[in-house]
Amino acid sequence: MCVSSGIFLWVKEVIRSGREVEWDSEKTRGETATVNLLPESVEWMNTLLGIMWGLINPDMFQSVADTLEDVMQASVPGVIENVRVAEINQGSNPIRILSLRALPDDKVKDLKQAIHEENKKTKDPQEAAADEEGGDYYNLEVAFAYHAAPSGKRASDKARNMHMQLVFYLGVKGLFGIPLPIFVELQGLVGTVRLRMAMTPEPPFLKTLTFTLMGLPQVQAGCIPMVQKG
């Protein structure tokens, strides 16, 4: 019994030591990945996006539609009397996250400077100084992409990709306008965004979130007039 107990305790100690080494190696791997800015696999997030994508209510994009109408109205040629965004829909083909990686503060100097300039405009100097000097921050870089699924001529096939429907009114402003509906399909999108999150001890532990795009995203879109003739 003594020999058996001794062997059992020795084996248990060997297993504990092995797991301790394994755990320490995993922590070292994570720290090395963070220091060297190595991206992590995010397939778990893409699976979640695939489930959540179809649950998003398209009505959430109404504010985007209003902003887009104002921008387009200011830049359309004189032959177009008015422009209206009839629909924005995310479809059933979700966007994909390519990679995530944590960044140290010295890698987001431009973002910190932009936050500093914005705080000088919108906050009291003492409040802005307190926000910038105190607290903990988490910096994250996200690479994302979107590629349209093959679509046929049927409207149901085209609707599974991200799209919107525009209506251009051709005519003379204030007199008359002939509606010309246009179906716009997003065919490709590639970009990178950096996030800076100010953490707080109170739930939900996020005080502010600031983000910036790393340059203009690469966008490809297709436009189809929705007319039967002509």
Solvent accessible surface area in square Angstrom, and as a share of the most:
residue,aa,sasa,rsa
1,M,199,0.89
2,C,117,0.70
3,V,114,0.66
4,S,73,0.47
5,S,59,0.38
6,G,38,0.37
7,I,99,0.50
8,F,132,0.55
9,L,109,0.54
10,W,168,0.59
11,V,61,0.35
12,K,124,0.52
13,E,81,0.36
14,V,78,0.45
15,I,83,0.42
16,R,123,0.45
17,S,42,0.27
18,G,41,0.39
19,R,168,0.61
20,E,100,0.45
21,V,100,0.58
22,E,121,0.54
23,W,166,0.58
24,D,85,0.44
25,S,62,0.40
26,E,80,0.36
27,K,100,0.42
28,T,72,0.42
29,R,121,0.44
30,G,25,0.24
31,E,105,0.47
32,T,63,0.37
33,A,8,0.06
34,T,65,0.38
35,V,118,0.68
36,N,85,0.44
37,L,32,0.16
38,L,94,0.47
39,P,78,0.49
40,E,75,0.34
41,S,87,0.56
42,V,5,0.03
43,E,94,0.42
44,W,157,0.55
45,M,47,0.21
46,N,14,0.07
47,T,88,0.51
48,L,93,0.46
49,L,41,0.21
50,G,41,0.39
51,I,112,0.57
52,M,91,0.40
53,W,23,0.08
54,G,57,0.55
55,L,128,0.64
56,I,52,0.26
57,N,80,0.41
58,P,52,0.33
59,D,107,0.55
60,M,134,0.60
61,F,53,0.22
62,Q,108,0.48
63,S,76,0.49
64,V,81,0.46
65,A,5,0.04
66,D,69,0.36
67,T,84,0.49
68,L,48,0.24
69,E,44,0.20
70,D,100,0.52
71,V,92,0.53
72,M,35,0.15
73,Q,62,0.28
74,A,93,0.72
75,S,87,0.56
76,V,33,0.19
77,P,83,0.52
78,G,77,0.74
79,V,97,0.56
80,I,26,0.13
81,E,35,0.16
82,N,61,0.31
83,V,6,0.03
84,R,108,0.39
85,V,11,0.06
86,A,47,0.36
87,E,61,0.27
88,I,32,0.16
89,N,35,0.18
90,Q,8,0.04
91,G,11,0.11
92,S,77,0.50
93,N,32,0.17
94,P,38,0.24
95,I,32,0.16
96,R,111,0.40
97,I,21,0.11
98,L,96,0.48
99,S,27,0.17
100,L,25,0.12
101,R,64,0.23
102,A,30,0.23
103,L,10,0.05
104,P,56,0.35
105,D,62,0.32
106,D,87,0.45
107,K,93,0.39
108,V,3,0.01
109,K,135,0.57
110,D,125,0.65
111,L,10,0.05
112,K,78,0.33
113,Q,96,0.42
114,A,56,0.43
115,I,37,0.19
116,H,66,0.29
117,E,66,0.30
118,E,90,0.40
119,N,13,0.07
120,K,123,0.52
121,K,161,0.68
122,T,93,0.54
123,K,66,0.28
124,D,80,0.41
125,P,107,0.67
126,Q,153,0.68
127,E,89,0.40
128,A,8,0.06
129,A,43,0.34
130,A,65,0.50
131,D,30,0.15
132,E,66,0.30
133,E,149,0.67
134,G,38,0.36
135,G,62,0.60
136,D,105,0.54
137,Y,68,0.26
138,Y,96,0.37
139,N,5,0.03
140,L,26,0.13
141,E,19,0.09
142,V,14,0.08
143,A,22,0.17
144,F,26,0.11
145,A,18,0.14
146,Y,8,0.03
147,H,150,0.67
148,A,15,0.12
149,A,29,0.22
150,P,117,0.73
151,S,43,0.27
152,G,35,0.33
153,K,199,0.84
154,R,165,0.60
155,A,83,0.64
156,S,77,0.50
157,D,30,0.15
158,K,40,0.17
159,A,42,0.33
160,R,97,0.36
161,N,0,0.00
162,M,48,0.21
163,H,14,0.06
164,M,42,0.19
165,Q,52,0.23
166,L,10,0.05
167,V,14,0.08
168,F,34,0.14
169,Y,49,0.18
170,L,62,0.31
171,G,15,0.14
172,V,75,0.43
173,K,148,0.63
174,G,69,0.67
175,L,140,0.70
176,F,113,0.47
177,G,29,0.28
178,I,109,0.56
179,P,78,0.49
180,L,51,0.25
181,P,43,0.27
182,I,20,0.10
183,F,19,0.08
184,V,16,0.09
185,E,14,0.06
186,L,29,0.14
187,Q,76,0.34
188,G,10,0.10
189,L,30,0.15
190,V,71,0.41
191,G,11,0.10
192,T,37,0.22
193,V,21,0.12
194,R,42,0.15
195,L,35,0.17
196,R,17,0.06
197,M,30,0.13
198,A,11,0.09
199,M,73,0.33
200,T,35,0.20
201,P,122,0.77
202,E,124,0.56
203,P,106,0.66
204,P,113,0.71
205,F,107,0.44
206,L,69,0.35
207,K,122,0.52
208,T,65,0.38
209,L,90,0.45
210,T,43,0.25
211,F,132,0.55
212,T,48,0.28
213,L,83,0.41
214,M,92,0.41
215,G,54,0.52
216,L,172,0.85
217,P,34,0.22
218,Q,132,0.58
219,V,89,0.51
220,Q,122,0.54
221,A,56,0.43
222,G,16,0.16
223,C,88,0.53
224,I,77,0.39
225,P,72,0.45
226,M,90,0.40
227,V,74,0.42
228,Q,185,0.82
229,K,179,0.76
230,G,123,1.18
